[in-house]
Amino acid sequence: MDLTQGFTDCFGCSPVLFALACRQWDIASILLENGGSAGGKSCESLSNPGWSALHYCVCHGKLELFNQIIRQEPTALDYGHPIPLLHVTALHSQFEILNVLLTGSIAMVEPYPVDIRTERGLFRSHSVPSRGAGRGATALHLVSHAGNARAAIILLEHGARVNNTDYEGSTPLHSAVRGGKLAATTQLVSRGAFINAQDHWMWTSVMVAASLGYYDHVELLANCGANLRLYDTYGQQASHIAATGGHAQVAAYLWWCGLALDTVDSKGNDVCLLGFASREPAIRTFLLNCGTDISCCSPIHGNVLHEFLRGPELCLPLLKAVLRKLKACGALQIINHKPTYDVSLLYLATARNQISVLQALLDAGANVDAEGGPEGTALMCAAGAGRLEAVRLLVNAGADVAYQKKSRILSAVAVARDHPKVLQWLLIDRFEERRLTSI
């Protein structure tokens, strides 16, 4: 039998490689002693497609087999492999083999490059985590993300650059923060990691921590001198990012550190608007109680009241609290704000048939005859949808049953022609109700 060739129905898997994939270490050693080849890559049918024989050795800590393969086939050590051996060894905490790779001892001719990168952002094997493995990631990126402190120390002691970046501009500090391991973050900072390094989207490690709600990381980095006032490519600071994720504790800490909540990003959204859009009760309560201005109106996305009405669940007491605060600061005019790509608040409440919200907005002074959406006024929307209760409420609040759109005059009666109950109320019942009320 030719032990150097692959199987008939398998591309690349030699008997040695297949034995290693099946963890038959003794069989693999015997095959090697009898002239078997360790070349090729594992196929798609195995759990780790694309792995070489050395990958299986370093993953499971088989140093003797590793040396046996290197002595027999020095070319098996492929530095250009898309999944570098160093990354697999470090991630699986095989520290003895890691030292062998980095020192070039035993059978190796020269040390393995400590800052070698992954050429593709993939680790498709089931035993190697893919999170944190971006394109161009070094082994230090991956172990920092995994929180493997000992492996990180070994890599740093052998010359790994603490501020090396992957192809997306992320440093190992970015990866450590994404992994959520505070010890790894602390270790990199103590080793000279640049805290204010920004990736291709201008995100710092503080912004990464804010996006994930890692309060302890944000506090650590801020205490170590991180610049909290940096902006990303969308004009957002860490406070905007924390608010978008609904992370109230992080947003409150950044506010305490001096970041203003009324700072507007490139799309016209301030921290308050983004916080209310997250629909997290905790951050909404914080924004209401911290004394900041909540009257920001984005020309595109609306204001905080729009975010209240868009949510799947409406907290009416909280909505009334927002209206009271707006009234206290003289900003009730935002009730009538109509964004460019959205509808007015009164129109939105009507379209969603939120009668209690409709009443609250009318009590607060919403303009009942303002054009609020594609069908015109809120009354036209209610009549067209056949919502009798909303029609009654709007008409009793003084809504005009006629609406002029360009050169046309539309009537709520004509719009409600397919809804007999609404039609009857507009033509007959509303006059009868007024007569009975006047008696």
Contacts in CASP RR format, 6 or more apart in sequence:
PFRMAT RR
TARGET T0000
AUTHOR 0000-0000-0000
METHOD contacts of the structure
MODEL  1
MDLTQGFTDCFGCSPVLFALACRQWDIASILLENGGSAGGKSCESLSNPG
WSALHYCVCHGKLELFNQIIRQEPTALDYGHPIPLLHVTALHSQFEILNV
LLTGSIAMVEPYPVDIRTERGLFRSHSVPSRGAGRGATALHLVSHAGNAR
AAIILLEHGARVNNTDYEGSTPLHSAVRGGKLAATTQLVSRGAFINAQDH
WMWTSVMVAASLGYYDHVELLANCGANLRLYDTYGQQASHIAATGGHAQV
AAYLWWCGLALDTVDSKGNDVCLLGFASREPAIRTFLLNCGTDISCCSPI
HGNVLHEFLRGPELCLPLLKAVLRKLKACGALQIINHKPTYDVSLLYLAT
ARNQISVLQALLDAGANVDAEGGPEGTALMCAAGAGRLEAVRLLVNAGAD
VAYQKKSRILSAVAVARDHPKVLQWLLIDRFEERRLTSI
3 14 0 8 1.000
3 15 0 8 1.000
3 16 0 8 1.000
3 31 0 8 1.000
3 34 0 8 1.000
3 35 0 8 1.000
3 36 0 8 1.000
3 37 0 8 1.000
4 14 0 8 1.000
4 35 0 8 1.000
4 36 0 8 1.000
4 37 0 8 1.000
5 14 0 8 1.000
5 37 0 8 1.000
6 12 0 8 1.000
6 13 0 8 1.000
6 14 0 8 1.000
6 15 0 8 1.000
7 13 0 8 1.000
7 15 0 8 1.000
7 18 0 8 1.000
10 18 0 8 1.000
10 43 0 8 1.000
10 45 0 8 1.000
11 43 0 8 1.000
12 39 0 8 1.000
12 40 0 8 1.000
12 41 0 8 1.000
12 42 0 8 1.000
12 43 0 8 1.000
13 21 0 8 1.000
13 40 0 8 1.000
13 42 0 8 1.000
13 43 0 8 1.000
13 46 0 8 1.000
14 36 0 8 1.000
14 37 0 8 1.000
14 38 0 8 1.000
14 39 0 8 1.000
14 40 0 8 1.000
15 31 0 8 1.000
15 36 0 8 1.000
16 28 0 8 1.000
16 31 0 8 1.000
16 32 0 8 1.000
16 36 0 8 1.000
16 37 0 8 1.000
16 38 0 8 1.000
16 39 0 8 1.000
16 53 0 8 1.000
17 38 0 8 1.000
17 39 0 8 1.000
17 40 0 8 1.000
17 41 0 8 1.000
17 42 0 8 1.000
17 52 0 8 1.000
17 53 0 8 1.000
17 56 0 8 1.000
19 25 0 8 1.000
19 27 0 8 1.000
19 28 0 8 1.000
19 31 0 8 1.000
20 28 0 8 1.000
20 53 0 8 1.000
20 56 0 8 1.000
20 57 0 8 1.000
20 65 0 8 1.000
21 42 0 8 1.000
21 46 0 8 1.000
21 47 0 8 1.000
21 48 0 8 1.000
21 51 0 8 1.000
21 56 0 8 1.000
23 56 0 8 1.000
23 60 0 8 1.000
25 60 0 8 1.000
25 62 0 8 1.000
25 65 0 8 1.000
28 53 0 8 1.000
28 65 0 8 1.000
29 64 0 8 1.000
29 65 0 8 1.000
29 68 0 8 1.000
32 38 0 8 1.000
32 65 0 8 1.000
32 68 0 8 1.000
32 69 0 8 1.000
32 72 0 8 1.000
35 72 0 8 1.000
37 73 0 8 1.000
38 52 0 8 1.000
38 53 0 8 1.000
38 54 0 8 1.000
38 69 0 8 1.000
38 72 0 8 1.000
38 73 0 8 1.000
38 76 0 8 1.000
39 52 0 8 1.000
39 53 0 8 1.000
39 73 0 8 1.000
39 76 0 8 1.000
40 52 0 8 1.000
40 53 0 8 1.000
41 49 0 8 1.000
41 50 0 8 1.000
41 51 0 8 1.000
41 52 0 8 1.000
42 48 0 8 1.000
42 49 0 8 1.000
42 50 0 8 1.000
42 51 0 8 1.000
42 52 0 8 1.000
43 49 0 8 1.000
43 50 0 8 1.000
47 125 0 8 1.000
47 126 0 8 1.000
47 127 0 8 1.000
48 55 0 8 1.000
48 56 0 8 1.000
48 59 0 8 1.000
48 124 0 8 1.000
48 125 0 8 1.000
48 126 0 8 1.000
48 127 0 8 1.000
48 128 0 8 1.000
49 124 0 8 1.000
49 125 0 8 1.000
50 83 0 8 1.000
50 124 0 8 1.000
51 83 0 8 1.000
51 125 0 8 1.000
52 76 0 8 1.000
52 78 0 8 1.000
52 81 0 8 1.000
53 69 0 8 1.000
53 76 0 8 1.000
54 66 0 8 1.000
54 69 0 8 1.000
54 70 0 8 1.000
54 76 0 8 1.000
54 77 0 8 1.000
54 85 0 8 1.000
55 83 0 8 1.000
55 85 0 8 1.000
55 88 0 8 1.000
56 62 0 8 1.000
57 63 0 8 1.000
57 65 0 8 1.000
57 66 0 8 1.000
57 69 0 8 1.000
57 97 0 8 1.000
58 66 0 8 1.000
58 85 0 8 1.000
58 88 0 8 1.000
58 89 0 8 1.000
58 92 0 8 1.000
58 94 0 8 1.000
58 97 0 8 1.000
58 101 0 8 1.000
59 88 0 8 1.000
59 89 0 8 1.000
59 92 0 8 1.000
59 94 0 8 1.000
59 127 0 8 1.000
60 92 0 8 1.000
61 92 0 8 1.000
61 94 0 8 1.000
61 96 0 8 1.000
61 97 0 8 1.000
63 96 0 8 1.000
63 97 0 8 1.000
63 100 0 8 1.000
66 97 0 8 1.000
66 100 0 8 1.000
66 107 0 8 1.000
67 106 0 8 1.000
67 107 0 8 1.000
69 76 0 8 1.000
70 76 0 8 1.000
70 77 0 8 1.000
70 106 0 8 1.000
70 107 0 8 1.000
70 108 0 8 1.000
71 107 0 8 1.000
74 109 0 8 1.000
77 85 0 8 1.000
77 108 0 8 1.000
79 112 0 8 1.000
79 113 0 8 1.000
79 116 0 8 1.000
80 119 0 8 1.000
82 118 0 8 1.000
82 119 0 8 1.000
82 120 0 8 1.000
82 122 0 8 1.000
83 118 0 8 1.000
83 122 0 8 1.000
83 123 0 8 1.000
83 125 0 8 1.000
83 128 0 8 1.000
84 112 0 8 1.000
84 116 0 8 1.000
84 117 0 8 1.000
84 118 0 8 1.000
84 139 0 8 1.000
85 101 0 8 1.000
85 112 0 8 1.000
86 98 0 8 1.000
86 101 0 8 1.000
86 102 0 8 1.000
86 112 0 8 1.000
86 113 0 8 1.000
86 114 0 8 1.000
86 116 0 8 1.000
86 139 0 8 1.000
87 118 0 8 1.000
87 123 0 8 1.000
87 128 0 8 1.000
87 133 0 8 1.000
87 137 0 8 1.000
87 138 0 8 1.000
87 139 0 8 1.000
87 142 0 8 1.000
88 128 0 8 1.000
89 97 0 8 1.000
89 98 0 8 1.000
89 101 0 8 1.000
90 98 0 8 1.000
90 139 0 8 1.000
90 142 0 8 1.000
90 143 0 8 1.000
90 148 0 8 1.000
90 151 0 8 1.000
90 154 0 8 1.000
90 155 0 8 1.000
91 128 0 8 1.000
91 129 0 8 1.000
91 139 0 8 1.000
91 142 0 8 1.000
91 143 0 8 1.000
91 146 0 8 1.000
91 148 0 8 1.000
91 151 0 8 1.000
92 127 0 8 1.000
92 128 0 8 1.000
93 148 0 8 1.000
93 150 0 8 1.000
93 151 0 8 1.000
95 150 0 8 1.000
95 151 0 8 1.000
95 154 0 8 1.000
98 151 0 8 1.000
98 154 0 8 1.000
98 155 0 8 1.000
99 105 0 8 1.000
99 154 0 8 1.000
100 106 0 8 1.000
100 108 0 8 1.000
101 108 0 8 1.000
101 111 0 8 1.000
101 112 0 8 1.000
102 111 0 8 1.000
102 112 0 8 1.000
102 114 0 8 1.000
102 154 0 8 1.000
102 155 0 8 1.000
102 158 0 8 1.000
103 111 0 8 1.000
103 158 0 8 1.000
104 110 0 8 1.000
104 111 0 8 1.000
104 112 0 8 1.000
111 158 0 8 1.000
114 138 0 8 1.000
114 139 0 8 1.000
114 155 0 8 1.000
114 158 0 8 1.000
114 159 0 8 1.000
114 160 0 8 1.000
115 138 0 8 1.000
115 140 0 8 1.000
115 159 0 8 1.000
115 160 0 8 1.000
115 161 0 8 1.000
115 164 0 8 1.000
116 138 0 8 1.000
116 139 0 8 1.000
117 136 0 8 1.000
117 137 0 8 1.000
117 138 0 8 1.000
117 166 0 8 1.000
117 167 0 8 1.000
118 133 0 8 1.000
118 134 0 8 1.000
118 135 0 8 1.000
118 136 0 8 1.000
118 137 0 8 1.000
119 135 0 8 1.000
119 136 0 8 1.000
120 135 0 8 1.000
121 133 0 8 1.000
121 134 0 8 1.000
121 135 0 8 1.000
121 136 0 8 1.000
121 137 0 8 1.000
122 130 0 8 1.000
122 133 0 8 1.000
123 129 0 8 1.000
123 130 0 8 1.000
123 133 0 8 1.000
124 130 0 8 1.000
129 142 0 8 1.000
129 145 0 8 1.000
129 146 0 8 1.000
131 145 0 8 1.000
131 178 0 8 1.000
131 179 0 8 1.000
132 141 0 8 1.000
132 142 0 8 1.000
132 145 0 8 1.000
132 175 0 8 1.000
132 178 0 8 1.000
132 179 0 8 1.000
133 141 0 8 1.000
133 142 0 8 1.000
133 145 0 8 1.000
134 141 0 8 1.000
134 166 0 8 1.000
134 167 0 8 1.000
134 168 0 8 1.000
134 170 0 8 1.000
135 166 0 8 1.000
135 167 0 8 1.000
135 168 0 8 1.000
136 166 0 8 1.000
136 167 0 8 1.000
137 166 0 8 1.000
137 175 0 8 1.000
138 160 0 8 1.000
138 164 0 8 1.000
138 166 0 8 1.000
138 172 0 8 1.000
139 151 0 8 1.000
139 155 0 8 1.000
139 160 0 8 1.000
140 152 0 8 1.000
140 155 0 8 1.000
140 156 0 8 1.000
140 160 0 8 1.000
140 161 0 8 1.000
140 162 0 8 1.000
140 164 0 8 1.000
140 172 0 8 1.000
141 164 0 8 1.000
141 166 0 8 1.000
141 170 0 8 1.000
141 171 0 8 1.000
141 172 0 8 1.000
141 175 0 8 1.000
142 175 0 8 1.000
143 151 0 8 1.000
143 152 0 8 1.000
143 155 0 8 1.000
143 184 0 8 1.000
144 152 0 8 1.000
144 172 0 8 1.000
144 173 0 8 1.000
144 175 0 8 1.000
144 176 0 8 1.000
144 179 0 8 1.000
144 184 0 8 1.000
144 188 0 8 1.000
145 175 0 8 1.000
145 176 0 8 1.000
145 178 0 8 1.000
145 179 0 8 1.000
145 184 0 8 1.000
146 179 0 8 1.000
146 181 0 8 1.000
147 176 0 8 1.000
147 179 0 8 1.000
147 180 0 8 1.000
147 181 0 8 1.000
147 183 0 8 1.000
147 184 0 8 1.000
148 184 0 8 1.000
149 183 0 8 1.000
149 184 0 8 1.000
149 187 0 8 1.000
152 172 0 8 1.000
152 184 0 8 1.000
152 187 0 8 1.000
152 188 0 8 1.000
153 187 0 8 1.000
156 162 0 8 1.000
156 191 0 8 1.000
162 171 0 8 1.000
162 172 0 8 1.000
162 173 0 8 1.000
162 188 0 8 1.000
162 191 0 8 1.000
162 192 0 8 1.000
162 193 0 8 1.000
163 171 0 8 1.000
163 172 0 8 1.000
163 192 0 8 1.000
163 193 0 8 1.000
163 194 0 8 1.000
163 197 0 8 1.000
164 171 0 8 1.000
164 172 0 8 1.000
165 171 0 8 1.000
165 197 0 8 1.000
165 199 0 8 1.000
168 199 0 8 1.000
168 200 0 8 1.000
169 199 0 8 1.000
169 200 0 8 1.000
170 199 0 8 1.000
171 193 0 8 1.000
171 194 0 8 1.000
171 197 0 8 1.000
171 199 0 8 1.000
171 205 0 8 1.000
172 188 0 8 1.000
172 193 0 8 1.000
173 185 0 8 1.000
173 188 0 8 1.000
173 189 0 8 1.000
173 193 0 8 1.000
173 194 0 8 1.000
173 195 0 8 1.000
173 197 0 8 1.000
173 205 0 8 1.000
174 197 0 8 1.000
174 199 0 8 1.000
174 203 0 8 1.000
174 205 0 8 1.000
174 208 0 8 1.000
176 184 0 8 1.000
176 185 0 8 1.000
176 187 0 8 1.000
176 188 0 8 1.000
176 205 0 8 1.000
177 185 0 8 1.000
177 205 0 8 1.000
177 208 0 8 1.000
177 209 0 8 1.000
177 212 0 8 1.000
177 214 0 8 1.000
177 217 0 8 1.000
177 221 0 8 1.000
178 208 0 8 1.000
178 212 0 8 1.000
180 212 0 8 1.000
180 214 0 8 1.000
180 217 0 8 1.000
182 216 0 8 1.000
182 217 0 8 1.000
182 220 0 8 1.000
185 205 0 8 1.000
185 217 0 8 1.000
185 220 0 8 1.000
185 221 0 8 1.000
186 220 0 8 1.000
189 195 0 8 1.000
189 220 0 8 1.000
189 221 0 8 1.000
189 224 0 8 1.000
195 204 0 8 1.000
195 205 0 8 1.000
195 206 0 8 1.000
195 221 0 8 1.000
195 224 0 8 1.000
195 225 0 8 1.000
195 226 0 8 1.000
195 227 0 8 1.000
196 204 0 8 1.000
196 226 0 8 1.000
196 227 0 8 1.000
196 230 0 8 1.000
197 204 0 8 1.000
197 205 0 8 1.000
198 204 0 8 1.000
198 230 0 8 1.000
198 232 0 8 1.000
201 232 0 8 1.000
201 233 0 8 1.000
202 230 0 8 1.000
202 231 0 8 1.000
202 232 0 8 1.000
202 233 0 8 1.000
203 232 0 8 1.000
204 226 0 8 1.000
204 227 0 8 1.000
204 230 0 8 1.000
204 238 0 8 1.000
205 217 0 8 1.000
205 221 0 8 1.000
205 226 0 8 1.000
206 217 0 8 1.000
206 218 0 8 1.000
206 221 0 8 1.000
206 222 0 8 1.000
206 226 0 8 1.000
206 228 0 8 1.000
206 238 0 8 1.000
207 230 0 8 1.000
207 232 0 8 1.000
207 237 0 8 1.000
207 238 0 8 1.000
207 241 0 8 1.000
209 217 0 8 1.000
209 218 0 8 1.000
209 221 0 8 1.000
209 238 0 8 1.000
209 250 0 8 1.000
210 218 0 8 1.000
210 238 0 8 1.000
210 239 0 8 1.000
210 241 0 8 1.000
210 242 0 8 1.000
210 247 0 8 1.000
210 250 0 8 1.000
210 254 0 8 1.000
211 241 0 8 1.000
211 242 0 8 1.000
211 244 0 8 1.000
211 245 0 8 1.000
212 247 0 8 1.000
213 242 0 8 1.000
213 245 0 8 1.000
213 247 0 8 1.000
213 249 0 8 1.000
213 250 0 8 1.000
214 250 0 8 1.000
215 247 0 8 1.000
215 249 0 8 1.000
215 250 0 8 1.000
215 253 0 8 1.000
218 238 0 8 1.000
218 242 0 8 1.000
218 250 0 8 1.000
218 253 0 8 1.000
218 254 0 8 1.000
219 253 0 8 1.000
222 228 0 8 1.000
222 253 0 8 1.000
222 257 0 8 1.000
228 237 0 8 1.000
228 238 0 8 1.000
228 239 0 8 1.000
228 254 0 8 1.000
228 257 0 8 1.000
228 258 0 8 1.000
228 259 0 8 1.000
229 237 0 8 1.000
229 259 0 8 1.000
230 237 0 8 1.000
230 238 0 8 1.000
231 237 0 8 1.000
232 241 0 8 1.000
234 265 0 8 1.000
234 266 0 8 1.000
234 267 0 8 1.000
235 265 0 8 1.000
235 266 0 8 1.000
236 244 0 8 1.000
236 265 0 8 1.000
236 266 0 8 1.000
237 254 0 8 1.000
237 259 0 8 1.000
237 263 0 8 1.000
238 250 0 8 1.000
238 254 0 8 1.000
238 259 0 8 1.000
239 251 0 8 1.000
239 254 0 8 1.000
239 255 0 8 1.000
239 259 0 8 1.000
239 260 0 8 1.000
239 261 0 8 1.000
239 263 0 8 1.000
239 271 0 8 1.000
240 263 0 8 1.000
240 265 0 8 1.000
240 269 0 8 1.000
240 270 0 8 1.000
240 271 0 8 1.000
240 274 0 8 1.000
242 250 0 8 1.000
242 251 0 8 1.000
242 254 0 8 1.000
243 251 0 8 1.000
243 271 0 8 1.000
243 272 0 8 1.000
243 274 0 8 1.000
243 275 0 8 1.000
243 278 0 8 1.000
243 283 0 8 1.000
244 274 0 8 1.000
244 275 0 8 1.000
244 277 0 8 1.000
244 278 0 8 1.000
245 275 0 8 1.000
245 278 0 8 1.000
245 280 0 8 1.000
246 275 0 8 1.000
246 278 0 8 1.000
246 280 0 8 1.000
246 282 0 8 1.000
246 283 0 8 1.000
247 280 0 8 1.000
247 283 0 8 1.000
248 280 0 8 1.000
248 282 0 8 1.000
248 283 0 8 1.000
248 285 0 8 1.000
248 286 0 8 1.000
249 282 0 8 1.000
251 261 0 8 1.000
251 271 0 8 1.000
251 275 0 8 1.000
251 283 0 8 1.000
251 286 0 8 1.000
252 286 0 8 1.000
252 290 0 8 1.000
255 261 0 8 1.000
255 290 0 8 1.000
255 292 0 8 1.000
259 271 0 8 1.000
260 271 0 8 1.000
260 292 0 8 1.000
261 270 0 8 1.000
261 271 0 8 1.000
261 272 0 8 1.000
261 287 0 8 1.000
261 290 0 8 1.000
261 292 0 8 1.000
261 293 0 8 1.000
262 270 0 8 1.000
262 271 0 8 1.000
262 272 0 8 1.000
262 292 0 8 1.000
262 293 0 8 1.000
262 296 0 8 1.000
263 270 0 8 1.000
263 271 0 8 1.000
264 270 0 8 1.000
264 296 0 8 1.000
267 298 0 8 1.000
267 300 0 8 1.000
267 301 0 8 1.000
268 296 0 8 1.000
268 298 0 8 1.000
268 299 0 8 1.000
268 300 0 8 1.000
268 301 0 8 1.000
269 277 0 8 1.000
269 296 0 8 1.000
269 298 0 8 1.000
269 301 0 8 1.000
270 296 0 8 1.000
271 287 0 8 1.000
271 292 0 8 1.000
272 287 0 8 1.000
272 292 0 8 1.000
272 293 0 8 1.000
272 294 0 8 1.000
272 296 0 8 1.000
272 304 0 8 1.000
273 296 0 8 1.000
273 298 0 8 1.000
273 301 0 8 1.000
273 302 0 8 1.000
273 303 0 8 1.000
273 304 0 8 1.000
273 307 0 8 1.000
275 283 0 8 1.000
275 284 0 8 1.000
275 287 0 8 1.000
275 307 0 8 1.000
276 284 0 8 1.000
276 287 0 8 1.000
276 294 0 8 1.000
276 304 0 8 1.000
276 307 0 8 1.000
276 308 0 8 1.000
277 301 0 8 1.000
277 307 0 8 1.000
277 310 0 8 1.000
279 307 0 8 1.000
279 311 0 8 1.000
279 312 0 8 1.000
281 315 0 8 1.000
281 318 0 8 1.000
284 318 0 8 1.000
285 318 0 8 1.000
287 294 0 8 1.000
288 294 0 8 1.000
288 318 0 8 1.000
288 321 0 8 1.000
288 322 0 8 1.000
288 325 0 8 1.000
293 329 0 8 1.000
293 331 0 8 1.000
294 304 0 8 1.000
294 322 0 8 1.000
294 325 0 8 1.000
294 326 0 8 1.000
294 331 0 8 1.000
295 303 0 8 1.000
295 326 0 8 1.000
295 329 0 8 1.000
295 331 0 8 1.000
295 334 0 8 1.000
296 303 0 8 1.000
296 304 0 8 1.000
297 303 0 8 1.000
297 334 0 8 1.000
297 337 0 8 1.000
297 339 0 8 1.000
298 339 0 8 1.000
299 339 0 8 1.000
299 340 0 8 1.000
300 339 0 8 1.000
300 340 0 8 1.000
300 341 0 8 1.000
300 342 0 8 1.000
301 339 0 8 1.000
301 341 0 8 1.000
301 342 0 8 1.000
302 337 0 8 1.000
302 339 0 8 1.000
302 342 0 8 1.000
303 334 0 8 1.000
303 337 0 8 1.000
304 322 0 8 1.000
305 319 0 8 1.000
305 322 0 8 1.000
305 323 0 8 1.000
305 334 0 8 1.000
305 335 0 8 1.000
305 345 0 8 1.000
306 339 0 8 1.000
306 342 0 8 1.000
306 345 0 8 1.000
306 348 0 8 1.000
308 314 0 8 1.000
308 315 0 8 1.000
308 318 0 8 1.000
308 319 0 8 1.000
308 322 0 8 1.000
309 345 0 8 1.000
309 348 0 8 1.000
309 349 0 8 1.000
309 352 0 8 1.000
309 354 0 8 1.000
309 357 0 8 1.000
310 348 0 8 1.000
314 354 0 8 1.000
314 357 0 8 1.000
316 356 0 8 1.000
316 357 0 8 1.000
316 360 0 8 1.000
319 357 0 8 1.000
319 360 0 8 1.000
320 360 0 8 1.000
323 332 0 8 1.000
323 335 0 8 1.000
323 360 0 8 1.000
323 364 0 8 1.000
326 332 0 8 1.000
326 334 0 8 1.000
326 335 0 8 1.000
326 364 0 8 1.000
327 364 0 8 1.000
332 364 0 8 1.000
332 365 0 8 1.000
335 345 0 8 1.000
335 346 0 8 1.000
335 361 0 8 1.000
335 364 0 8 1.000
335 365 0 8 1.000
335 366 0 8 1.000
335 367 0 8 1.000
336 344 0 8 1.000
336 345 0 8 1.000
336 346 0 8 1.000
336 366 0 8 1.000
336 367 0 8 1.000
336 370 0 8 1.000
337 344 0 8 1.000
337 345 0 8 1.000
338 344 0 8 1.000
338 370 0 8 1.000
338 371 0 8 1.000
338 372 0 8 1.000
338 373 0 8 1.000
342 348 0 8 1.000
343 351 0 8 1.000
343 372 0 8 1.000
343 373 0 8 1.000
343 374 0 8 1.000
344 370 0 8 1.000
344 371 0 8 1.000
344 372 0 8 1.000
344 373 0 8 1.000
344 378 0 8 1.000
345 361 0 8 1.000
345 366 0 8 1.000
346 358 0 8 1.000
346 361 0 8 1.000
346 362 0 8 1.000
346 366 0 8 1.000
346 367 0 8 1.000
346 368 0 8 1.000
346 370 0 8 1.000
346 372 0 8 1.000
346 378 0 8 1.000
347 372 0 8 1.000
347 373 0 8 1.000
347 376 0 8 1.000
347 377 0 8 1.000
347 378 0 8 1.000
347 381 0 8 1.000
349 357 0 8 1.000
349 358 0 8 1.000
349 361 0 8 1.000
349 378 0 8 1.000
350 358 0 8 1.000
350 378 0 8 1.000
350 379 0 8 1.000
350 381 0 8 1.000
350 382 0 8 1.000
350 385 0 8 1.000
350 387 0 8 1.000
350 390 0 8 1.000
350 394 0 8 1.000
351 381 0 8 1.000
351 385 0 8 1.000
353 385 0 8 1.000
353 387 0 8 1.000
353 389 0 8 1.000
353 390 0 8 1.000
355 389 0 8 1.000
355 390 0 8 1.000
355 393 0 8 1.000
358 378 0 8 1.000
358 390 0 8 1.000
358 393 0 8 1.000
358 394 0 8 1.000
359 393 0 8 1.000
362 368 0 8 1.000
362 393 0 8 1.000
362 394 0 8 1.000
362 397 0 8 1.000
368 377 0 8 1.000
368 378 0 8 1.000
368 379 0 8 1.000
368 394 0 8 1.000
368 397 0 8 1.000
368 398 0 8 1.000
368 399 0 8 1.000
369 377 0 8 1.000
369 398 0 8 1.000
369 399 0 8 1.000
369 400 0 8 1.000
369 403 0 8 1.000
370 377 0 8 1.000
371 377 0 8 1.000
371 403 0 8 1.000
372 378 0 8 1.000
373 381 0 8 1.000
375 381 0 8 1.000
375 384 0 8 1.000
375 415 0 8 1.000
376 403 0 8 1.000
376 405 0 8 1.000
376 410 0 8 1.000
377 399 0 8 1.000
377 400 0 8 1.000
377 403 0 8 1.000
378 390 0 8 1.000
378 394 0 8 1.000
378 399 0 8 1.000
379 391 0 8 1.000
379 394 0 8 1.000
379 395 0 8 1.000
379 399 0 8 1.000
379 400 0 8 1.000
379 401 0 8 1.000
379 403 0 8 1.000
379 412 0 8 1.000
380 403 0 8 1.000
380 410 0 8 1.000
380 412 0 8 1.000
380 415 0 8 1.000
382 390 0 8 1.000
382 391 0 8 1.000
382 394 0 8 1.000
383 391 0 8 1.000
383 412 0 8 1.000
383 413 0 8 1.000
383 415 0 8 1.000
383 416 0 8 1.000
383 419 0 8 1.000
383 422 0 8 1.000
383 426 0 8 1.000
384 415 0 8 1.000
384 416 0 8 1.000
384 418 0 8 1.000
384 419 0 8 1.000
384 422 0 8 1.000
386 416 0 8 1.000
386 419 0 8 1.000
386 421 0 8 1.000
386 422 0 8 1.000
387 422 0 8 1.000
388 419 0 8 1.000
388 421 0 8 1.000
388 422 0 8 1.000
388 425 0 8 1.000
391 412 0 8 1.000
391 416 0 8 1.000
391 422 0 8 1.000
391 425 0 8 1.000
391 426 0 8 1.000
392 425 0 8 1.000
392 430 0 8 1.000
395 401 0 8 1.000
395 412 0 8 1.000
395 426 0 8 1.000
395 430 0 8 1.000
401 411 0 8 1.000
401 412 0 8 1.000
401 413 0 8 1.000
401 426 0 8 1.000
402 409 0 8 1.000
402 410 0 8 1.000
402 411 0 8 1.000
402 412 0 8 1.000
403 409 0 8 1.000
403 410 0 8 1.000
403 411 0 8 1.000
403 412 0 8 1.000
404 410 0 8 1.000
412 426 0 8 1.000
413 423 0 8 1.000
413 426 0 8 1.000
413 427 0 8 1.000
416 422 0 8 1.000
416 423 0 8 1.000
416 426 0 8 1.000
417 423 0 8 1.000
END
